Amino acid sequence: MIAFEFFRTIKKRGFVIATLALPVILIIIFALVYASNASTKDSAAAQKSATFAFMYTDASGIIMASAAELAGGTTASDPEAAIAAVKDGASEAYFAYPADPAKEPVKVYGADKGTFENDKYEAVAKQLLAVSAQHQVGSPPLTAALTGTVKFDSEIFKDGKAAAGVGGIIPPLLFLVIFYFSMILLSNQMLNSTLEEKENRVTEMILTTLNPTTLITGKIISLFAVGLVQILVFLAPVGLAYLFFRNRLALPEVDLSSLVFEPGPMITGALLTLGGFAVFTGVLVAIGAIMPTAKEAGTVFGPLVAMMFIPFYTFSLIISNPGALVVQIFTYFPLTAPVTALLRNGFGTLNPVESAIVIVELFVVGLIILRLAVHLFRYGSIEYGRKLSIAGTFRRHDLATK
């Protein structure tokens, strides 16, 4: 009996395809990541060797003009004008060295180049101070510069305003958490809600009084509402514990004032979440309509859920090199687009044009898949013993309309 069940399962074409799909996808991903990493290393090496133009003022008298010029710096006569030039994008950076670096921080102003590239400004300012100080050791300010105890106060500007930094990354990424929560909580319910009624032959009676489109739409909306209730129930104990028992439970204090809720990334995150939910919901309903039993649907359900986590294999590329081929593929492929685009939106590497393209794509593809799912459900609801033929449903539809 064991051997019979084992071989009967592994001989099914659906099982073979579902089992081999994930390893094949991973092999392709690893190959693309390997190729992208090679180009990333080349671009990183080019960035390290490349210099950028900056302005500086030196009240300490430590900075050597020759060293600053070699690094790409020019003196600024008016600090306020230099800061304004950085805000407007006319200058890439401005360093203001105080009279006593041992007591006052070095002010660093730079144009926003991304979360991970903005560190170069402070690094260059620190290196220039250390190199200059090496030529004249003998005073406390110079000793502080050499020992690395000088403080640096950096400000990064984007579109003429101070960039949000880490505080602006966290809020848009909350939509990624919501997307995962909703899909993990609801995906299995969405699949089983159609399959259970189909296996119990309840769907036949329901469809005699209800249109398939109305039925599927009602299921999606109701399950989405159920998911929201579940999320609120799960978060309620955490919120209550933090508000009333934070000291007793030794929970860390969260400074919400540091979070920046920028309208653009927040709206984009909400639309990406809704679009991604529409795509995956349509696919799940379609699977439920095609497969005769929950057991057979499970062979396809596993790889589908895995598609939501595959983008994390390229997480480092997504945040450091969004132009890499594998990242671009994941950004526009419907089943990986929600997670990839939400990550890029959070880290600020998804520009408005890309955001618009992905959002429109997700809603259009989601609508098409939902329409297809309703069509398949119309014919698959009465198929009990075998998997539904998609091509066969269209032939039957053509014959019915003639």
C-alpha positions as CSV (number, residue, x, y, z in Angstrom):
1,M,0.0,0.0,0.0
2,I,2.8,2.4,0.9
3,A,4.6,1.7,-2.4
4,F,1.4,2.0,-4.3
5,E,0.6,5.5,-2.9
6,F,4.2,6.6,-3.2
7,F,4.7,5.7,-6.9
8,R,1.2,6.9,-7.8
9,T,1.9,10.3,-6.4
10,I,5.4,10.8,-7.9
11,K,4.3,9.6,-11.3
12,K,1.7,12.4,-11.7
13,R,2.8,15.1,-14.1
14,G,1.6,17.8,-11.8
15,F,3.8,16.5,-8.9
16,V,6.9,16.3,-11.1
17,I,6.4,19.8,-12.5
18,A,5.7,21.3,-9.1
19,T,8.6,19.5,-7.5
20,L,11.2,20.4,-10.2
21,A,9.9,24.0,-10.7
22,L,11.4,25.4,-7.5
23,P,15.0,23.9,-8.0
24,V,15.1,25.0,-11.6
25,I,14.0,28.5,-10.7
26,L,16.6,28.7,-7.9
27,I,19.3,27.5,-10.3
28,I,18.4,30.3,-12.8
29,I,18.3,32.8,-10.0
30,F,21.7,31.8,-8.6
31,A,23.1,32.1,-12.2
32,L,21.7,35.6,-12.6
33,V,22.9,36.6,-9.2
34,Y,26.4,35.3,-10.0
35,A,26.4,37.4,-13.2
36,S,25.0,40.4,-11.4
37,N,27.5,40.2,-8.6
38,A,30.4,40.3,-11.0
39,S,29.1,43.6,-12.5
40,T,28.3,44.9,-9.0
41,K,31.9,44.3,-7.9
42,D,33.2,46.1,-11.0
43,S,30.9,49.1,-10.3
44,A,31.9,49.1,-6.6
45,A,35.5,49.1,-7.5
46,A,34.9,52.0,-9.9
47,Q,33.1,53.9,-7.1
48,K,36.0,53.4,-4.7
49,S,38.5,54.8,-7.1
50,A,36.3,57.6,-8.3
51,T,36.3,61.0,-6.6
52,F,33.5,63.5,-6.2
53,A,33.6,67.3,-6.1
54,F,33.0,69.0,-2.8
55,M,33.4,72.4,-1.1
56,Y,34.8,73.0,2.3
57,T,35.6,75.6,4.9
58,D,38.3,75.1,7.5
59,A,38.2,77.1,10.7
60,S,40.8,74.8,12.4
61,G,43.6,75.5,10.0
62,I,44.4,71.8,9.9
63,I,43.2,70.9,6.4
64,M,46.0,70.9,3.8
65,A,44.9,72.7,0.6
66,S,46.9,70.3,-1.6
67,A,45.3,67.2,0.0
68,A,41.8,68.7,-0.3
69,E,42.4,69.6,-4.0
70,L,43.7,66.1,-4.7
71,A,40.5,64.6,-3.1
72,G,38.3,66.9,-5.3
73,G,37.7,69.7,-2.9
74,T,37.6,73.5,-3.3
75,T,37.4,76.1,-0.6
76,A,34.0,77.9,-0.1
77,S,33.9,81.6,0.8
78,D,30.3,81.6,2.1
79,P,29.1,78.6,4.2
80,E,25.4,79.4,3.7
81,A,25.8,79.6,-0.1
82,A,27.7,76.3,0.0
83,I,24.8,74.6,1.9
84,A,22.3,76.1,-0.4
85,A,24.2,74.7,-3.4
86,V,24.1,71.2,-2.0
87,K,20.3,71.5,-1.3
88,D,19.7,72.7,-4.9
89,G,21.9,69.9,-6.4
90,A,24.5,72.4,-7.8
91,S,27.2,70.9,-5.5
92,E,27.5,67.3,-4.4
93,A,28.9,67.9,-0.9
94,Y,30.1,70.6,1.6
95,F,32.3,70.0,4.7
96,A,32.5,72.6,7.5
97,Y,35.5,71.9,9.7
98,P,35.2,73.7,13.1
99,A,37.9,75.7,15.0
100,D,38.4,72.8,17.5
101,P,37.4,69.3,16.0
102,A,38.1,67.8,19.5
103,K,35.1,69.7,20.9
104,E,32.8,70.4,17.9
105,P,31.5,68.1,15.3
106,V,32.5,68.4,11.6
107,K,29.4,69.3,9.6
108,V,28.9,67.2,6.5
109,Y,26.2,68.1,3.9
110,G,25.7,65.9,0.9
111,A,23.2,65.2,-1.9
112,D,21.2,62.0,-1.4
113,K,22.8,59.1,-3.4
114,G,21.0,56.3,-1.6
115,T,21.1,54.9,1.9
116,F,24.3,52.9,1.4
117,E,26.2,55.4,-0.8
118,N,25.6,58.4,1.5
119,D,28.3,57.2,3.9
120,K,31.0,58.2,1.4
121,Y,30.7,61.9,2.4
122,E,31.6,61.4,6.0
123,A,34.3,58.9,5.1
124,V,36.0,61.4,2.7
125,A,35.7,64.2,5.3
126,K,37.2,62.0,8.0
127,Q,40.0,60.8,5.8
128,L,40.9,64.3,4.7
129,L,41.1,65.5,8.3
130,A,43.3,62.5,9.3
131,V,45.7,62.9,6.3
132,S,46.0,66.6,7.0
133,A,46.6,66.0,10.7
134,Q,49.4,63.6,10.1
135,H,51.6,66.5,8.9
136,Q,51.2,68.5,12.1
137,V,51.0,66.5,15.3
138,G,51.3,68.3,18.7
139,S,48.0,69.8,19.8
140,P,44.8,68.3,21.3
141,P,42.7,69.0,18.1
142,L,45.2,67.2,16.0
143,T,45.5,64.3,18.4
144,A,41.7,63.9,18.3
145,A,41.7,63.9,14.5
146,L,44.3,61.2,14.5
147,T,42.7,59.0,17.1
148,G,39.3,59.1,15.5
149,T,37.5,60.8,18.4
150,V,36.2,63.7,16.3
151,K,32.4,63.7,15.9
152,F,30.8,64.2,12.5
153,D,27.3,65.6,12.1
154,S,25.9,64.7,8.6
155,E,22.9,66.0,6.8
156,I,21.8,64.5,3.5
157,F,19.5,66.4,1.1
158,K,17.1,65.1,-1.5
159,D,15.1,67.4,-3.8
160,G,16.1,70.4,-1.7
161,K,14.9,68.9,1.6
162,A,16.6,66.8,4.3
163,A,16.5,63.1,3.4
164,A,14.5,60.9,5.8
165,G,17.2,58.3,6.3
166,V,16.4,55.1,8.2
167,G,13.3,56.8,9.7
168,G,11.9,57.0,6.2
169,I,12.7,53.4,5.3
170,I,10.7,51.7,8.0
171,P,7.1,53.0,7.3
172,P,7.0,51.9,3.6
173,L,8.4,48.5,4.6
174,L,5.4,48.0,6.9
175,F,3.4,47.3,3.7
176,L,5.7,44.4,3.0
177,V,4.9,43.0,6.5
178,I,1.1,43.5,5.8
179,F,1.4,41.8,2.5
180,Y,3.2,38.7,4.0
181,F,0.7,38.6,6.9
182,S,-2.3,38.7,4.7
183,M,-1.1,36.2,2.2
184,I,0.2,33.7,4.8
185,L,-3.0,34.0,6.8
186,L,-5.4,34.0,3.8
187,S,-3.8,32.0,1.0
188,N,-4.7,28.6,2.4
189,Q,-8.2,29.7,3.3
190,M,-8.8,31.1,-0.2
191,L,-7.6,27.9,-1.8
192,N,-9.7,25.7,0.5
193,S,-12.8,27.9,0.4
194,T,-13.4,27.0,-3.3
195,L,-12.1,23.4,-3.1
196,E,-14.1,22.3,0.0
197,E,-17.3,23.5,-1.6
198,K,-16.3,21.9,-4.8
199,E,-15.5,18.5,-3.2
200,N,-18.7,18.6,-1.1
201,R,-20.7,19.5,-4.2
202,V,-22.1,22.6,-2.5
203,T,-21.1,24.8,-5.4
204,E,-23.7,23.3,-7.7
205,M,-26.5,24.5,-5.5
206,I,-24.9,27.9,-4.9
207,L,-24.4,28.6,-8.6
208,T,-28.0,27.9,-9.3
209,T,-28.9,31.2,-7.5
210,L,-25.6,33.2,-7.7
211,N,-23.4,34.5,-10.5
212,P,-19.8,33.1,-10.4
213,T,-18.4,36.6,-10.5
214,T,-20.5,37.7,-7.5
215,L,-19.5,34.5,-5.6
216,I,-15.8,34.9,-6.2
217,T,-15.8,38.6,-5.5
218,G,-17.7,38.0,-2.3
219,K,-15.2,35.4,-1.2
220,I,-12.2,37.7,-1.8
221,I,-13.7,40.6,0.0
222,S,-14.9,38.5,3.0
223,L,-11.6,36.7,3.3
224,F,-9.7,40.0,3.1
225,A,-11.9,41.3,6.0
226,V,-11.2,38.1,7.9
227,G,-7.5,38.7,7.4
228,L,-7.7,42.2,8.7
229,V,-9.5,40.9,11.8
230,Q,-6.8,38.2,12.3
231,I,-4.0,40.8,12.0
232,L,-5.6,43.1,14.5
233,V,-6.2,40.2,16.9
234,F,-2.5,39.2,16.6
235,L,-1.3,42.7,17.1
236,A,-3.6,43.6,20.0
237,P,-1.7,41.7,22.7
238,V,1.6,43.2,21.6
239,G,0.1,46.8,21.6
240,L,-1.5,46.3,25.0
241,A,1.7,44.8,26.5
242,Y,3.8,47.7,25.2
243,L,1.4,50.4,26.5
244,F,0.7,49.0,29.9
245,F,3.4,46.4,30.8
246,R,6.5,47.6,28.9
247,N,8.6,48.1,32.0
248,R,7.6,44.8,33.6
249,L,8.3,42.8,30.4
250,A,11.5,44.8,29.7
251,L,10.3,45.7,26.2
252,P,12.6,48.3,24.4
253,E,11.2,51.8,24.0
254,V,10.3,52.7,20.4
255,D,10.9,56.3,19.4
256,L,8.1,56.9,16.9
257,S,9.1,60.5,16.4
258,S,12.1,59.4,14.3
259,L,9.8,57.8,11.7
260,V,9.0,59.8,8.6
261,F,5.8,59.0,6.7
262,E,6.4,60.4,3.3
263,P,3.2,60.5,1.1
264,G,4.8,59.2,-2.1
265,P,6.4,55.9,-0.7
266,M,3.4,55.3,1.5
267,I,0.8,55.6,-1.3
268,T,3.0,53.5,-3.6
269,G,3.4,50.9,-0.9
270,A,-0.4,50.7,-0.4
271,L,-1.1,50.3,-4.1
272,L,1.6,47.7,-4.5
273,T,0.2,45.7,-1.6
274,L,-3.4,45.8,-3.1
275,G,-2.1,44.9,-6.6
276,G,0.0,42.0,-5.3
277,F,-3.0,40.8,-3.3
278,A,-5.1,40.8,-6.4
279,V,-2.6,38.8,-8.4
280,F,-2.0,36.1,-5.8
281,T,-5.7,35.9,-5.0
282,G,-6.6,35.4,-8.6
283,V,-4.0,32.7,-9.0
284,L,-5.3,30.8,-5.9
285,V,-8.9,30.9,-7.1
286,A,-7.7,29.7,-10.5
287,I,-5.8,26.8,-8.9
288,G,-8.9,25.9,-6.8
289,A,-11.0,25.9,-10.0
290,I,-8.6,23.7,-11.9
291,M,-7.6,21.1,-9.3
292,P,-10.2,18.4,-8.3
293,T,-9.0,18.0,-4.7
294,A,-7.1,19.9,-2.0
295,K,-4.3,17.2,-2.1
296,E,-3.5,17.9,-5.7
297,A,-3.8,21.6,-5.3
298,G,-1.2,21.4,-2.6
299,T,1.5,20.4,-5.1
300,V,1.1,23.7,-6.8
301,F,0.4,25.8,-3.7
302,G,3.8,25.2,-2.2
303,P,5.9,26.6,-5.2
304,L,3.4,29.5,-5.5
305,V,4.0,30.6,-1.8
306,A,7.8,30.1,-2.4
307,M,7.6,32.8,-5.1
308,M,6.9,35.3,-2.4
309,F,10.1,34.6,-0.7
310,I,12.4,34.1,-3.7
311,P,13.3,37.8,-4.0
312,F,15.0,37.6,-0.6
313,Y,17.7,35.5,-2.3
314,T,18.7,38.7,-4.1
315,F,18.2,41.0,-1.1
316,S,21.7,42.5,-1.3
317,L,21.3,43.2,-5.0
318,I,17.9,44.7,-4.6
319,I,19.1,47.4,-2.1
320,S,22.6,47.9,-3.5
321,N,22.3,47.4,-7.3
322,P,18.6,47.8,-8.4
323,G,19.7,48.0,-12.0
324,A,21.0,44.4,-12.0
325,L,19.3,42.1,-14.5
326,V,17.9,39.7,-11.9
327,V,16.4,42.6,-9.9
328,Q,14.8,44.1,-13.0
329,I,13.2,40.7,-13.8
330,F,11.9,40.3,-10.3
331,T,10.6,43.9,-10.3
332,Y,8.3,43.2,-13.4
333,F,7.5,39.5,-13.1
334,P,4.0,39.5,-11.6
335,L,4.6,36.8,-9.0
336,T,7.8,38.4,-7.6
337,A,6.9,42.0,-8.4
338,P,5.0,42.8,-5.1
339,V,7.8,41.8,-2.8
340,T,10.6,43.2,-4.9
341,A,8.9,46.5,-5.6
342,L,7.9,46.9,-1.9
343,L,11.6,46.3,-0.9
344,R,12.8,48.8,-3.5
345,N,10.1,51.3,-2.5
346,G,11.1,51.1,1.1
347,F,14.8,51.6,0.4
348,G,14.1,54.4,-2.1
349,T,15.4,52.8,-5.2
350,L,12.1,52.5,-7.0
351,N,11.6,55.7,-9.1
352,P,8.2,57.1,-9.9
353,V,8.1,55.8,-13.5
354,E,9.0,52.2,-12.3
355,S,6.4,52.5,-9.5
356,A,3.7,53.5,-12.0
357,I,4.6,50.7,-14.4
358,V,4.6,48.0,-11.7
359,I,1.4,49.2,-10.1
360,V,-0.5,49.3,-13.4
361,E,0.9,45.9,-14.3
362,L,-0.2,44.3,-11.0
363,F,-3.7,45.6,-11.2
364,V,-4.1,44.8,-14.9
365,V,-2.6,41.3,-14.5
366,G,-4.7,40.8,-11.3
367,L,-7.9,41.7,-13.1
368,I,-7.1,39.4,-16.0
369,I,-6.3,36.5,-13.7
370,L,-9.4,37.1,-11.7
371,R,-11.5,37.1,-14.8
372,L,-9.8,33.9,-15.9
373,A,-10.4,32.4,-12.4
374,V,-14.1,33.2,-12.6
375,H,-14.3,31.6,-16.0
376,L,-12.5,28.5,-14.8
377,F,-14.6,28.3,-11.7
378,R,-17.7,28.4,-13.8
379,Y,-16.7,25.1,-15.5
380,G,-14.4,23.7,-12.8
381,S,-17.1,23.7,-10.1
382,I,-18.7,20.6,-11.7
383,E,-15.4,18.8,-12.4
384,Y,-14.8,16.3,-9.5
385,G,-12.8,13.4,-10.7
386,R,-10.1,15.0,-12.9
387,K,-8.1,18.2,-13.3
388,L,-9.8,20.9,-15.4
389,S,-8.5,21.5,-18.9
390,I,-8.1,25.2,-19.4
391,A,-8.3,25.0,-23.2
392,G,-11.3,22.8,-22.9
393,T,-13.2,25.4,-21.0
394,F,-12.7,27.9,-23.8
395,R,-13.9,25.4,-26.4
396,R,-17.0,24.8,-24.3
397,H,-17.6,28.5,-23.9
398,D,-17.3,29.1,-27.7
399,L,-19.8,26.3,-28.3
400,A,-22.2,27.7,-25.7
401,T,-22.1,31.2,-27.3
402,K,-22.9,29.9,-30.8
